[in-house]
Amino acid sequence: MDSAGDRWNHNLHYHPVVISAIPAGCQRALDVGCGEGTLTRQIRAIVPDVTGIDLDQPSIDLARAHPDASDIRYLRGDFLSYPFDPGSFDFIASVAALHHMDAAAALGRMRALLRPGGVLAVIGLARPRYPADLPADLAGFIVHRYYLMTRSLWEHPSPIVWPPPDTFRAARALAADEMPGVRYRRHVLWRYSLIWVKPDG
């Protein structure tokens, strides 16, 4: 499996959450906002047919140039309008990309592209609300400092949007509206995760 090696940042830290959500027998996967392809390559080690899509051409160029990317389909385009067939993916992943788009539209599009029984795994960014989120922010700072003692912080080359438009509370409410039954989890390093299985009916 292609990994980040000695590189580390808050997004890479939560890649295992995404990988662990890949359903058994998964045949076709999509990485939304794939950047330079680190997660896409990890998914390809498990899933035979993998597509990554991103709006940023330099990131797509880096992804395509990687020696382990020869059998991955990388697309430069807008996920919200790219003509994917509805229900055509067993697994959809997205790390640190949802806040770059209209989140409700993006979640609705992901829902439509999943086959019944397919799984969606999102690692998202949100902004804190004070004072309610202050304890979580302080915990994040402590854990961040701990990891920096043993890891090399990697600054990814993809575009950054900061601050995220939604609070953690708003992101959780939106996900529950768009995907009833979604499993939301707040993570200590200023991220949240959404894991959702599309109903069969």
Buried (B, 14 or more C-beta within 10 A) or exposed (E): EBEBEEBBBBBBBBBEBBBEBBBEEBEBBBBBBBBBBBBBBBBBEEBEBBBBBBBBEBBBEBBBEBEBBEEBEBBBEEBEEBEBEEEBBBBBBBBBBBBBBEBEEBBBBBBEBBBEEBBBBBBBBBBBEEEEBEEBEEEBEEBBEEBEEEBEEBEBEBEEEEEBBBBBBBBBEBBEEBBEEBEBEBBBBBBBBBBBBBEEE
